[in-house]
Every structure is written in structure tokens, then in C-alpha cells.
Amino acid sequence: MISRAKQSGWTMAVLMLTAAAAHGASIDLGSASGPRGADVSITVTLHTMGAGVLGTQNRIEFDRATPIAADAFGVPDCEVNPVIHKDATGFRFLPIGCDPAVDCTAVRVLLLAFANLDPIPDGAVLYMCHIVIASDASFGPHVLINTETNASAVNGGDVATSGSNGVVTVESEPVATIDVGTGSGPPGSLVDVPVRLNLIGTPAAQVASVTNDIAFDVHTPVLEVDGEPACSVDPGLDKGASSFAFLPLGCTPGASCSGVRATIADSAEPTAIADGATLYDCQFAIAPGTPAGTAYALAASNGSATDVTGTALPVLTSDGAVEVVPPPPPPCVGDCNGDHLVVINELLIGVNIAIGREAVTACPVIDVNDDNRVTVDELIRAVNNALSGCPSH
């Protein structure tokens, strides 16, 4: 006869196994993206849904365009998350005996430990695998199929387990870059910054329209004119449907705006933009009191383009900057050539202007009051600058 204590123990074990199965778990493959030839990584995550999971098993099936790579020893280039301390984890290529460089189509993973019986935390990364995208991989998504998902409870019981697939997206090669330029000026000034299109590859793509965002610093915002960004498309492009908007949409210029979005597009039949063409320029207002010697980044992002048929094209963006420089020294009366010195020949030019032998255009800086003539008081100021030096501020 079975004792009442043993019956109670078995009943408890059954209840524990049933509870583990009822909670369930999910082994979820991550996603990655990159161009042909790139080495990318995917992570695999466990969601316990309340179950106490001690170990897991799953199989990842891949196509030959996005295979899991092999390490120097010919085994899958995967690594268990050291934080979860499952040191007996194993990875194996399938089918058995396949060549990782030629015909392997899957990896089986057994994740466990013999010395560590702690459950895996909910949401923990289980492991990571490296994938080398083939040089001839087709552009677009390549699905990583997640099968054979199983999990074990802390007490050895099965945990009902599901899983989700992953995706490796092979990105098209960029055909152009949208390059934000650099401008410089002293505090309190306005600075023009051009944005150009540079084509990549041969034959050159027929880029007809582009869009990109530029994030700016509070010290160097895009100037606001009648509620709109002070940006203008290059008239030589004849892109009549171009537009500019502050970001985030609905922000208040001068208060909550942190960027600008530019869209350069045709209003009629699309035409290709030449390599190296200036797309547009924006005026940035350097705030008074901004310290000189500082460069504030203009971060470009969200670049997109279409060709003359309206087909989307992949593009890159590059950042620019607004550089704050010291204010220029004040004009020095009599310094005709701008070298911050007044010498004898410049004094003689001033005299010749005063007596009418030369026009004021020969040395405009000596005409202090801009009345288109040189008077004796202006000549005396020029002589003083020749004797004592030009003022530095």
C-alpha cells in the first residue's frame, strides 16, 4: 500500500508539472539587416510567460544567402549569453556531416547547464549567432525559420513552448549620399549651409527626388521666416514641388523645434539631378553669446530618394556642422587692403580720394560715414591708425 505521504508527494509533483506546462514559454528569433557581404548578428530571446524554465532547445533553418557562419573550428559561430550561466550549451550544424561553407541549412541549439539549476529570467537573451550575408544574396527579407522549440521546467517537466521566426534583410547598395555642408560665423550672425547630392556607382542612378531631415542644436537653429524654415531649393534644379517643414511637426519655431525636413521634388515630369548638385540651402541663426570655437552638429537622417520612374532608391546621409568663430575685428580706417595695418601708400590713397584724384572705391574703409567722400577728420583717423596701430576691438 502506498503511504499517504508518498501519495501527497506524487500529487504535488504532478501539479507542478501541470503548472509548468500551462504557463508556456516562447523562444523568439531576432532580426538584422545589412548589405551584401556584411557580418550581422541576431539574438534569440526567451519569454517565460510565468514558467520556470531551466533549459531550452530550438532549431534555426536558414537559406544559403543568409547562413549562420562557422567559427575557426567549423562549428556554428554562436555564443550563449554569459549572464544566464548555461555553460553546457551546444550548437550544431544540420544536416549532420554538412559543410558550413556549402550545404548546411540549419543549426540546432541545446541550451542548458549541469551545475546551474537557476531558472532563466523572463525576457533574457539566450544566445547570439553571426550571419554572413552572401555577396550575391537577393535584396529584401530572408526568413530564419524557428522550429523544434522546447523548454524544460526546473523540476524536469516539459514547458509548453512556442517561438517566432526571425528575418535577415539584405539592403540594397546606396546609389547616392545626401551631404549636409558646413557653415561658419560669429555669434549673432546668419550662416548659409548647403546640402548636396553625390551619386555613387556606375552607371549613375537617375535620382529625381530626395527627402532628408536635419537636426540642429538650440544654439544654431534654422532661421524662421513667417513660420517657415529659411530654406530654399536651388533654382537651377527646377523642383517646383519642393517643401520644407520644422520638426517635430506642429512644433513652435524658436521654442520647441529641433530639426527641419526637406523634400526636393518635381511639380511636373521628373528630371534627374546631376552628380554634385546643390539641392538646397538653409540659413542657421547663431544665437548671440554663443561661445566661439565650438562646432554644433547638423545631424542628417531619414534620407530617401526616388528615380525618374518613382521607384524608391537607397541613399545615405552625412552630417554637417555650424562652426562658431570669433567676431571679426572692427574696420580699421585707412586699412585699404584689409591686413589690419595702415601704411603710407594707403594714406596717400586717402589723400587722393580727398582731393578728387581717385574714387572712394579705391579705399572704401576710409569713408567712415559712407558719404562717398573723404574729409580731413577721416584722414586724421587714418594717420592715427598708421601711428598707433589698428584697434583690436
C-alpha positions in Angstrom: 0.0 0.0 0.0 1.3 3.4 -0.9 1.7 5.7 2.1 -0.3 8.9 2.4 2.9 10.9 2.4 4.1 9.4 -0.9 0.7 10.0 -2.5 0.8 13.6 -1.4 4.4 14.0 -2.9 3.4 12.5 -6.2 0.3 14.6 -6.3 2.4 17.7 -5.7 4.9 16.7 -8.5 2.0 16.2 -11.0 0.6 19.6 -10.0 4.0 21.2 -10.5 4.4 19.6 -13.9 0.9 20.6 -15.0 1.5 24.2 -13.9 4.7 24.5 -15.8 3.1 23.2 -19.0 0.1 25.5 -18.5 2.2 28.7 -18.3 4.1 28.1 -21.6 7.1 29.9 -23.0 8.3 31.4 -26.2 11.7 31.3 -27.9 11.9 34.3 -30.2 14.4 34.9 -33.0 15.6 38.4 -33.6 16.2 40.2 -36.9 19.1 42.0 -38.5 19.8 43.9 -41.7 22.9 44.8 -43.8 24.3 45.0 -47.3 25.7 42.1 -49.3 28.8 40.7 -47.7 28.1 42.1 -44.3 28.5 40.2 -41.0 25.4 40.7 -38.9 24.1 39.2 -35.7 20.8 38.0 -34.4 19.8 37.5 -30.8 17.4 34.8 -29.5 15.3 35.7 -26.5 13.2 33.7 -24.1 9.8 34.9 -22.8 8.8 32.6 -20.0 5.2 33.8 -19.5 5.5 32.9 -15.9 7.0 29.4 -16.3 10.2 28.5 -14.5 12.5 27.5 -17.5 15.8 25.7 -16.8 16.8 24.9 -20.4 15.7 25.3 -24.0 16.0 23.7 -27.4 15.3 25.1 -30.9 16.4 24.8 -34.5 17.1 27.7 -36.8 16.7 27.0 -40.5 18.3 29.4 -43.0 18.8 29.8 -46.7 22.2 29.8 -48.2 22.0 33.6 -48.9 22.0 34.3 -45.1 23.6 31.3 -43.4 24.8 31.2 -39.8 28.5 31.5 -40.0 31.1 28.9 -38.9 33.9 29.8 -36.5 37.5 28.8 -36.8 36.7 25.3 -35.6 33.9 24.7 -38.1 31.1 24.9 -35.5 28.3 27.5 -35.6 29.5 31.0 -34.7 27.1 31.4 -31.9 27.6 32.2 -28.2 25.5 31.7 -25.2 24.6 34.8 -23.1 27.2 34.5 -20.2 24.7 36.3 -17.8 22.4 33.2 -17.7 25.3 30.8 -16.9 24.2 27.9 -19.1 27.7 26.6 -19.7 26.8 23.3 -21.2 25.1 24.8 -24.2 25.8 23.3 -27.6 25.4 24.4 -31.2 25.5 22.0 -34.2 25.1 22.4 -38.0 22.5 20.3 -39.8 22.2 18.1 -41.6 24.8 16.0 -39.8 28.1 16.0 -41.7 27.3 19.1 -43.9 29.9 21.6 -44.9 29.1 25.0 -43.4 30.5 26.8 -46.5 28.5 24.7 -48.9 25.4 22.9 -47.8 24.4 23.4 -44.2 20.8 24.6 -43.9 20.2 24.7 -40.1 21.6 24.9 -36.6 20.3 23.0 -33.6 20.7 24.6 -30.2 20.6 22.8 -26.8 20.8 25.4 -24.0 21.4 24.0 -20.5 23.8 23.7 -17.6 24.6 20.9 -15.2 25.9 23.0 -12.3 23.4 25.8 -12.5 19.8 25.0 -11.8 18.5 28.5 -11.6 15.6 29.4 -13.9 16.2 31.7 -16.9 14.8 35.2 -16.3 11.9 36.3 -18.4 13.0 38.4 -21.4 16.6 37.2 -21.2 18.7 36.8 -24.3 19.6 33.2 -24.6 22.3 33.4 -27.3 23.5 35.2 -30.3 24.6 34.0 -33.8 26.6 35.6 -36.5 25.3 35.6 -40.1 27.4 36.4 -43.1 25.3 37.7 -45.9 26.3 36.2 -49.3 27.8 38.5 -51.9 25.1 37.6 -54.4 22.1 37.5 -51.9 18.9 38.8 -53.3 17.7 42.1 -51.8 14.9 42.0 -49.3 13.9 39.8 -46.4 15.3 36.3 -45.8 13.3 34.4 -43.1 15.0 32.4 -40.4 12.6 29.6 -39.5 12.4 28.7 -35.8 11.4 25.0 -35.2 11.8 22.3 -32.7 11.1 24.7 -29.8 11.1 23.0 -26.4 11.8 24.1 -22.9 12.3 22.2 -19.6 11.0 23.3 -16.2 13.2 23.5 -13.2 11.8 20.2 -11.9 12.4 18.4 -15.3 8.9 18.8 -16.6 8.0 19.9 -20.1 7.0 23.5 -20.7 4.6 24.2 -23.5 6.8 26.2 -25.9 6.2 28.2 -29.0 8.5 30.5 -30.9 8.7 33.2 -33.6 10.8 33.4 -36.7 13.5 36.0 -37.5 14.4 37.9 -40.6 17.7 39.0 -42.2 17.0 41.8 -44.6 19.6 42.3 -47.3 19.8 46.0 -48.0 20.3 47.4 -51.5 23.6 49.2 -52.2 23.2 53.0 -51.7 23.2 54.9 -55.0 23.8 58.4 -53.6 24.6 60.4 -50.5 22.8 63.5 -49.2 25.6 65.5 -47.7 24.9 68.4 -45.3 27.7 71.0 -45.5 29.4 73.2 -43.0 29.0 76.9 -42.4 30.7 79.3 -40.0 30.1 82.7 -38.5 30.4 84.7 -35.3 27.8 84.8 -32.5 24.6 86.7 -33.6 25.2 86.0 -37.3 23.3 84.1 -40.0 25.1 81.2 -41.7 24.2 79.6 -45.0 24.7 75.8 -45.1 24.3 73.9 -48.5 23.1 70.4 -48.9 24.4 68.5 -51.9 23.6 65.2 -53.7 26.6 63.0 -54.6 26.0 59.9 -56.7 27.6 56.5 -56.1 28.4 53.8 -58.5 28.4 53.3 -62.3 26.2 53.8 -64.1 24.9 56.7 -62.1 21.4 56.5 -60.8 18.7 58.8 -62.1 17.8 60.4 -58.8 14.8 62.7 -59.3 13.6 63.5 -55.7 15.1 63.3 -52.3 13.9 63.8 -48.7 16.0 64.2 -45.5 15.9 65.5 -42.0 18.4 67.8 -40.3 18.5 68.0 -36.5 20.1 71.2 -35.1 21.3 72.5 -31.7 19.4 75.1 -29.8 22.4 77.4 -30.2 22.2 77.2 -34.0 18.6 76.7 -35.2 17.3 77.2 -38.7 16.0 80.7 -39.1 12.3 81.1 -39.1 10.6 83.4 -41.6 6.8 83.8 -41.4 6.6 80.4 -39.5 8.6 78.5 -42.2 12.2 77.4 -42.3 14.5 79.8 -44.1 15.5 77.2 -46.7 15.3 77.4 -50.4 15.7 74.8 -53.2 18.4 75.5 -55.8 16.6 77.3 -58.6 18.7 75.5 -61.2 17.0 72.2 -60.3 13.5 73.4 -61.3 11.9 71.4 -58.5 8.7 73.2 -58.1 7.1 70.8 -55.6 9.9 71.1 -53.0 8.9 71.9 -49.4 10.5 72.5 -46.0 9.0 71.9 -42.6 10.1 72.3 -39.0 10.4 69.2 -36.8 8.7 67.7 -34.9 5.7 68.5 -36.9 3.5 71.1 -35.1 6.4 72.5 -33.0 6.8 76.2 -32.3 9.8 77.7 -34.1 12.2 79.3 -31.6 10.8 77.3 -28.8 10.3 73.6 -29.4 11.6 72.9 -32.9 14.7 70.7 -33.1 15.0 70.0 -36.8 13.9 70.6 -40.3 12.6 68.2 -43.1 13.4 69.0 -46.7 11.6 67.4 -49.7 13.0 68.2 -53.1 10.6 67.1 -55.9 9.3 68.0 -59.3 5.9 69.5 -59.9 5.8 68.1 -63.5 7.7 65.4 -65.3 10.5 64.1 -63.0 14.0 65.0 -64.1 17.3 63.6 -62.9 19.6 65.6 -60.5 23.2 66.0 -61.6 26.0 64.5 -59.5 27.4 67.0 -57.1 24.4 69.3 -57.4 23.4 71.6 -54.6 19.9 70.5 -53.6 19.0 73.4 -51.2 20.5 75.6 -48.5 19.2 76.7 -45.2 20.1 79.7 -43.0 21.1 79.0 -39.5 21.0 81.7 -36.8 23.8 81.5 -34.3 22.5 82.7 -31.0 24.1 85.9 -29.5 26.5 85.0 -26.8 27.3 81.5 -28.1 30.9 80.8 -27.3 33.3 80.9 -30.2 35.5 77.9 -31.1 32.6 75.5 -30.9 31.1 73.4 -33.7 27.5 72.4 -33.4 26.5 69.3 -35.3 23.8 69.2 -38.0 22.7 65.6 -37.8 21.3 64.2 -41.1 18.9 61.3 -41.0 15.9 59.7 -42.7 17.3 60.0 -46.2 15.2 58.7 -49.1 15.0 59.1 -52.8 13.1 58.1 -55.9 14.2 57.8 -59.6 12.5 59.3 -62.6 10.0 56.5 -62.6 9.1 56.9 -59.0 11.0 53.8 -57.8 12.5 54.1 -54.3 16.3 54.3 -54.2 18.6 53.6 -51.2 20.6 56.6 -50.1 23.0 57.5 -47.3 23.2 60.8 -45.4 26.2 62.6 -43.9 26.2 65.2 -41.1 27.3 68.8 -41.3 28.0 71.5 -38.8 27.8 75.1 -37.9 31.1 76.4 -36.6 31.1 79.4 -34.3 34.1 81.7 -34.9 35.2 84.8 -33.1 33.7 88.1 -34.4 35.9 89.9 -36.9 37.9 92.9 -35.7 36.2 96.3 -36.3 37.0 98.1 -39.6 40.3 100.0 -39.4 40.0 103.4 -41.0 42.7 103.7 -43.7 43.4 99.9 -44.0 42.6 99.6 -47.7 43.8 96.0 -48.2 42.3 94.5 -45.0 45.6 93.4 -43.4 44.8 95.4 -40.2 47.7 97.8 -40.9 47.7 101.3 -42.3 50.8 102.1 -44.3 52.0 105.2 -46.2 50.6 104.2 -49.6 47.2 103.8 -48.1 47.4 107.2 -46.5 48.3 108.6 -50.0 45.3 106.8 -51.5 43.1 108.6 -48.9 44.6 111.9 -49.8 44.0 111.3 -53.5 40.4 110.5 -52.7 40.0 113.6 -50.6 41.3 115.9 -53.4 39.3 114.1 -56.1 42.1 112.2 -57.9 40.6 108.8 -57.0 37.2 107.4 -56.4 36.1 106.2 -52.9 36.0 102.7 -54.3 39.8 102.7 -54.2 39.6 102.5 -50.3 36.0 102.4 -49.1 37.1 101.8 -45.5 38.5 105.4 -45.2 35.0 106.8 -45.8 33.8 106.3 -42.2 30.4 107.9 -42.6 29.7 106.5 -46.1 29.0 109.9 -47.7 31.1 108.9 -50.7 33.9 111.3 -50.0 36.9 111.6 -47.7 37.2 114.5 -45.3 40.1 115.8 -43.1 38.8 114.2 -39.9 38.7 110.8 -41.7 42.3 111.4 -42.9 43.4 112.2 -39.3 41.8 108.9 -38.1 43.8 107.0 -40.8 47.0 108.7 -39.7 46.4 107.9 -36.1 45.9 104.2 -37.0 49.1 104.3 -39.0 51.0 105.6 -36.0 49.3 103.7 -33.2 48.0 100.6 -34.9 44.5 99.4 -35.8 42.2 98.8 -32.8 41.7 95.2 -31.9 38.1 95.5 -30.7 
